[in-house]
């Protein structure tokens, strides 16, 4: 998600993006409001007014979600945690932090900021509704009531104590504080999160059975999303602890196969890709690493030119983004590889290729460590 989407703006070095799935929920909210909600509660509205305030309400809802996420992000920045971006998508929004909080107090402050923001917005919109003159309650009042109600509903939902909801993170901070065990705290709130997810899926199926198909389908997908996020949240903590204080040099495969820069692509394919069955190789010139050649770069060249094109012509030059140092932190390397969708990276030191590390290598190391130390 962090690589895709439509950039909207940047504030306080936080890029705000719109995931393509956002348009699905925006359309569904507008349709639901325009066809069902406002006609039911405000029957005297004209179609033009009804559809106009439906669009305005949907936009205000997502502005509220954005402010909720900015609350998390700005507190995280205050505590020294870098925020890559905020992405609005079909299930709301997510602030993508470059690293996790290092202590339970930081976790608590970051987590509680979002619900507090939504609570303030809910009270504000509701207060405006009650202060409006009676003649404005039909259209403008309907918008303020709806957005105020939804912000308060967002608070109620978000403080449920299951991961990855804000309430789950707050509960994790409390358990982490009293047990001094992040992994145990995450496992508890992750299990609660999975239980809540199954309840939401069941609620969605019940809605579908009684005829509210679209609403029920949304809850089913929401429950599935929460269930996956609960599992993934625990897995990331397990990885983080499994790779604690582990350097790349302990996991990498030393002395990997390399290719000279002056061979043709046909030779590269026949003698390297087919033989060793890997998707990339460090490229060597005068016994020094100069680049990285991948299957993807070979495929960009027409087949009829494979006999005349050299590796040096298509390789990616080595730089700090596609190479590693033996002393790099293995967990940070894994996150970097996942974010950049890279499966294999060379390890360079003193102008020599010292090894190769893959995502599979890292995962197998964690599993082995868990099995031995369990």
C-alpha positions in Angstrom: 0.0 0.0 0.0 2.8 2.4 0.8 4.0 2.4 -2.8 0.7 2.8 -4.5 -2.1 5.3 -4.4 -2.7 8.9 -5.4 -0.5 11.5 -3.6 -2.7 14.3 -2.2 -0.4 16.6 -0.2 2.4 16.6 2.3 2.2 18.2 5.8 4.9 18.1 8.4 6.9 15.8 6.1 4.0 13.3 6.1 2.7 12.4 2.6 -1.0 11.8 2.4 -2.1 9.3 -0.2 -5.4 8.0 -1.5 -5.5 4.3 -2.1 -7.6 3.3 -5.1 -9.9 1.2 -2.9 -11.0 4.5 -1.2 -13.2 5.2 -4.2 -15.2 2.0 -3.5 -16.2 3.0 0.0 -16.7 6.7 -0.9 -19.2 5.6 -3.7 -21.0 3.2 -1.3 -21.3 5.8 1.4 -22.7 8.4 -1.0 -25.2 5.8 -2.4 -26.3 4.7 1.1 -26.8 8.2 2.3 -28.5 9.5 -0.9 -30.8 6.5 -1.4 -31.6 5.3 2.1 -30.4 7.4 5.1 -31.4 10.9 4.1 -34.7 9.9 2.4 -35.7 7.9 5.5 -35.0 10.6 8.0 -35.5 13.8 5.9 -38.3 12.8 3.5 -39.0 16.4 2.4 -35.5 17.0 0.9 -35.3 17.5 -2.8 -33.1 15.1 -4.7 -30.5 17.8 -5.5 -30.1 18.7 -1.8 -30.1 15.0 -0.8 -27.3 14.0 -3.1 -25.3 17.2 -2.5 -25.2 16.7 1.3 -24.5 13.0 0.7 -21.3 13.9 -1.1 -20.4 16.6 1.5 -21.0 14.1 4.3 -18.8 11.4 2.8 -16.0 14.0 2.3 -16.3 15.2 5.9 -16.2 11.7 7.1 -12.9 11.0 5.4 -11.5 14.4 6.6 -12.4 13.2 10.1 -10.5 9.9 9.5 -7.5 11.8 8.1 -7.5 14.1 11.2 -7.7 10.9 13.4 -4.6 9.5 11.7 -2.8 12.8 11.8 -3.3 12.8 15.6 -1.4 9.5 15.8 1.3 10.7 13.4 2.0 14.0 15.0 2.3 12.5 18.5 4.6 9.8 17.0 6.8 12.5 15.4 6.9 14.3 18.8 8.2 11.1 20.3 10.9 10.8 17.6 9.2 8.2 15.4 9.4 8.9 11.7 6.1 8.7 9.8 6.4 7.7 6.1 2.8 8.4 5.0 -0.9 8.3 5.7 -3.0 6.3 3.4 -6.8 6.5 3.1 -8.3 3.3 1.9 -11.5 1.2 1.9 -11.5 0.6 5.7 -10.5 4.1 6.8 -6.9 5.2 7.1 -3.5 4.0 8.3 -0.4 5.9 9.4 2.7 4.1 8.3 5.4 4.4 10.9 9.0 3.7 9.9 9.6 2.1 13.3 7.4 0.9 16.2 7.3 2.6 19.7 10.2 1.5 21.9 8.4 1.6 25.2 4.8 1.2 26.5 4.3 4.9 27.4 5.1 5.9 23.8 2.7 3.3 22.5 0.0 4.6 24.8 0.4 8.2 23.9 0.4 7.5 20.2 -2.6 5.1 20.4 -4.8 7.3 22.5 -4.3 10.4 20.3 -6.6 9.1 17.6 -9.7 8.3 19.7 -9.3 11.6 21.5 -9.3 13.4 18.2 -12.4 11.6 17.0 -14.1 12.3 20.4 -13.4 16.0 20.1 -14.7 16.0 16.5 -17.8 14.1 17.5 -18.6 16.6 20.3 -17.8 19.5 18.1 -20.1 18.4 15.2 -22.9 17.4 17.7 -22.6 20.8 19.4 -22.9 22.7 16.2 -26.0 20.7 15.3 -27.7 21.6 18.6 -26.6 25.3 18.2 -28.0 25.7 14.7 -31.3 27.6 14.2 -34.3 25.3 13.7 -34.7 26.4 10.1 -31.2 25.0 9.3 -31.7 21.6 10.8 -33.0 20.0 7.6 -30.0 20.0 5.4 -27.0 21.5 7.2 -28.0 20.1 10.5 -28.4 16.6 8.9 -24.7 16.7 7.8 -23.4 17.8 11.3 -25.5 15.2 13.1 -24.4 12.4 10.8 -20.7 13.3 11.0 -20.8 13.9 14.8 -22.6 10.6 15.3 -20.1 8.7 13.1 -17.1 10.2 14.9 -18.5 9.1 18.2 -19.2 5.6 16.7 -15.6 5.5 15.5 -14.4 6.1 19.0 -16.7 3.3 20.4 -15.4 0.9 17.7 -11.8 1.9 17.9 -11.4 1.5 21.7 -12.3 -2.2 21.5 -9.3 -4.0 23.1 -8.3 -6.0 20.0 -5.2 -5.5 17.9 -4.8 -3.6 15.5 -7.5 -1.2 16.8 -6.4 1.7 18.9 -8.0 0.1 21.9 -5.9 -3.0 21.3 -2.8 -0.9 21.1 -3.7 0.9 24.4 -4.4 -2.5 26.0 -1.1 -3.8 24.6 0.7 -0.8 26.2 -0.8 -1.5 29.6 0.0 -5.2 29.5 3.5 -4.4 28.1 4.0 -2.0 31.0 3.0 -4.4 33.7 4.7 -7.6 32.3 7.7 -6.0 30.6 7.0 -8.4 27.7 6.0 -6.9 24.4 5.5 -10.3 22.7 3.2 -11.6 25.4 1.2 -8.4 25.3 0.9 -8.5 21.5 -0.2 -12.2 21.6 -3.0 -11.4 24.0 -4.4 -8.4 22.1 -3.9 -10.2 18.8 -6.1 -13.1 20.0 -8.7 -10.7 21.2 -8.5 -9.0 17.8 -9.1 -12.3 16.0 -12.1 -13.0 18.2 -13.6 -9.6 17.5 -12.9 -10.1 13.8 -14.9 -13.3 13.8 -17.8 -11.6 15.6 -17.8 -8.8 12.9 -17.8 -11.4 10.2 -20.7 -13.2 11.8 -22.5 -9.9 12.1 -21.9 -9.2 8.5 -23.2 -12.7 7.4 -26.4 -12.1 9.6 -27.0 -8.8 7.8 -26.6 -10.5 4.4 -29.2 -13.2 5.5 -31.8 -10.6 6.4 -31.4 -8.7 3.1 -28.8 -6.0 3.9 -26.4 -7.5 1.4 -24.0 -4.5 0.8 -23.8 -3.6 4.5 -23.2 -7.2 5.4 -20.6 -7.7 2.8 -18.7 -4.6 4.1 -18.7 -6.1 7.6 -17.5 -9.4 6.3 -14.5 -7.8 4.5 -13.8 -5.6 7.5 -13.7 -8.6 9.8 -11.4 -10.5 7.4 -9.1 -7.4 7.2 -9.0 -7.2 11.0 -8.3 -10.9 11.4 -5.4 -10.7 9.0 -4.0 -7.5 10.6 -4.2 -9.2 14.0 -2.2 -12.1 12.9 0.3 -10.0 11.0 0.7 -7.7 14.0 1.9 -10.6 16.2 4.1 -12.0 13.4 5.9 -8.7 13.0 6.6 -8.5 16.8 7.8 -12.1 16.7 10.1 -11.2 13.8 11.3 -8.1 15.6 12.2 -10.1 18.7 13.5 -13.0 16.8 15.9 -10.7 15.0 16.9 -8.6 18.0 20.6 -7.7 17.9 21.1 -9.9 14.9 23.3 -8.6 12.1 23.2 -9.4 8.4 26.5 -11.2 8.7 25.0 -13.9 10.9 22.3 -14.8 8.4 23.8 -14.2 4.9 25.1 -16.9 2.6 28.8 -16.1 2.2 30.8 -16.0 -1.0 27.8 -16.0 -3.4 28.0 -16.6 -7.1 28.8 -13.5 -9.1 28.9 -12.7 -12.9 31.4 -10.8 -14.9 30.2 -7.6 -16.5 31.3 -8.5 -20.1 29.3 -11.6 -20.8 26.3 -11.7 -23.0 22.8 -12.0 -21.7 22.5 -15.4 -23.4 25.5 -16.7 -21.5 24.1 -15.1 -18.3 20.8 -17.0 -18.8 22.3 -20.4 -19.7 25.3 -20.5 -17.3 23.8 -18.6 -14.3 20.1 -18.1 -14.1 19.2 -21.7 -15.3 22.1 -23.3 -13.5 21.7 -21.6 -10.0 18.0 -20.8 -10.2 18.1 -17.5 -8.5 16.7 -14.1 -9.7 19.7 -11.8 -9.3 23.5 -11.8 -9.3 26.1 -9.2 -8.2 28.1 -8.0 -11.2 31.9 -8.0 -11.0 34.5 -5.9 -13.0 38.2 -6.2 -12.2 37.3 -8.2 -9.1 35.2 -5.4 -7.7 31.4 -5.3 -7.4 29.9 -2.7 -9.8 26.2 -3.7 -10.2 23.3 -6.0 -9.9 21.6 -7.9 -12.7 18.2 -9.4 -12.4 15.7 -11.5 -14.4 13.5 -8.5 -14.6 16.2 -6.4 -16.3 17.0 -9.3 -18.8 13.3 -9.5 -19.7 13.3 -5.9 -20.7 15.6 -6.7 -23.6 14.1 -8.3 -26.8 15.1 -12.0 -27.1 16.8 -11.4 -30.4 19.3 -9.1 -28.8 20.4 -11.5 -26.0 23.5 -12.6 -28.0 24.7 -9.1 -28.6 23.8 -7.3 -25.3 26.2 -7.4 -22.4 25.5 -7.6 -18.7 27.1 -4.2 -18.2 24.5 -2.7 -20.5 21.5 -3.6 -18.4 22.8 -3.9 -14.8 21.7 -1.7 -12.0 24.7 0.2 -10.6 25.3 -0.6 -6.9 24.3 2.1 -4.4 23.1 2.4 -0.8 19.5 1.4 -1.7 20.3 -2.0 -3.4 23.2 -3.2 -1.2 23.8 -4.0 2.5 26.6 -3.9 5.0 27.5 -7.0 7.1 26.7 -5.0 10.2 23.2 -3.9 9.2 20.4 -4.8 11.5 18.6 -7.9 10.1 15.1 -6.7 11.2 15.5 -3.3 9.5 16.8 -5.1 6.4 13.7 -7.3 6.3 11.4 -4.3 6.6 13.4 -2.6 3.8 13.1 -5.6 1.6 9.4 -6.0 2.1 8.8 -2.3 1.5 10.8 -2.3 -1.8 9.5 -5.7 -2.8 13.0 -7.1 -3.0 13.7 -10.8 -2.3 17.6 -10.9 -2.5 20.3 -8.3 -1.8 24.1 -8.5 -1.9 26.2 -7.7 1.1 29.2 -5.5 0.3 32.2 -4.6 2.4 35.7 -3.2 1.5 34.7 -3.3 -2.2 34.1 -7.0 -2.0 30.9 -9.1 -2.2 30.8 -10.8 1.2 27.5 -12.5 0.9 23.9 -12.6 -0.3 20.8 -12.4 2.0 17.2 -13.3 1.1 13.9 -12.8 2.8 13.7 -16.6 3.0 17.1 -16.7 4.8 15.8 -14.3 7.4 12.5 -16.1 8.0 14.2 -19.5 8.3 16.6 -18.0 10.8 13.8 -16.7 13.0 11.9 -20.1 12.8 15.1 -21.9 13.8 15.8 -19.5 16.7 12.2 -20.0 17.9 12.5 -23.7 17.7 15.8 -23.9 19.6 14.9 -21.3 22.3 11.2 -22.2 22.8 
